[in-house]
Amino acid sequence: STVYSDAYLVKTDGLGVMQWSKTFGGVKNDVVHSVQQTTDSGYIMCGATSSFGNGLDDVYLIKTDVNGIEQWSQTFGGSNYDQGWSVQQTTDGGYIICGQTNSYGPGGDNIYLIKTDGAGVASWSKTFGGNSRDVSHAVQETTDGGYIICGRTKSFGNGESDLYLIKTDATGYVTSTNAIPLNTDKGELQKITNYLGQETKPVKNIPLL
């Protein structure tokens, strides 16, 4: 028989001793990739679900209270494979999610950015990328109220897969992008950028005396 997985949330004390654990999901595969404690001491998680939603996989957003009891969940996506990789609570009390979508955009996979209100209801969503595979792994709200997204691109840049940095405004419109080549043989970072995505030279350590 087929074995499916559930999303798994574990709370420990400061020594790593488990205090409680919870599972979330339905009758098919459900996973989470990111969790953050929220301002009300609860938790927000995002991942992917094939139990709920519209498609083969949908972005799965789950909110719990301080004890891990589910308060609500939401799904986002289309008829194909979509998943969330990172979630952060925003200063307005809502959430920003990044991931990848096979349902929307020009490529096989595109970066998927979703902004929700405090109840997880989508306020807007955006896709980024080209005709090849582009995915995002992390998102963070910036001090100007916009968002910075980090991922990988096969559509842009110089190599088979380049580091992809995208800066947006508060409504998800792109203000700058940068594809940063990666040395896949040595794994060395090839470029350092400023907040506009422009290349800068690293400052070496300068002695204080």
C-alpha positions, 0 to 999 in steps of 0.5 A: 500500500502507498505510504503518505506523509504529514506535516510535522511540527515539534516544539522543544525546550532550550536543551532540545527536549521535546515538549509537544508535537503535532501533525497536519494534513489529509489523506495524501502527501503534506509537507512543510518547509518553513516555520516561524513564531508569530507575534501572538506566540503561535506559529506559521508554517508553509509547504505543499499539500496534495490533500487539499487545494486545486492541483496536484500540489498546492502551497500550504499555509498553516497557522497554529496557536502557542500549543501547536493547535491549528487555527486555520489553513489556506492553500494557493495554486493552480492545476499543476505543482505549486509549493511554498518554501519560505514564510515570514510574518510581515509588519502589517500582521499578514504573511509573505510566502515564496516558493515555486509554481508550475501552474503560472508563468512562462517556464516549467517552474517560476518563482511564486510570491504570495502576500496574505492578510492576517487570516491567510487570505491572499492579497496578491501574488506574483510570478518571476522567471523565464522560460526555464526553471526558476525557484525561490527558497527564502523571502524577507521583508525589507526596511522599505516595506518591500521584499527580497527573494533569493533562489536559483535560475536557469533562465538567466545568468551565465551558468546552468544554474545561477543564484537569483536575487529579486527585490520588489516593492510593497506590492510585489513589483520588481525594482531590481534583479540580479543573477549571480553566477555560482562556481559549481566546481568549488561552490564559491560565491562569484559576486557581492551586491548592494541592496539594488542588486549592483555588484560591489567589491568586498571590503577586506578586514582593516586592522583597528591599530 
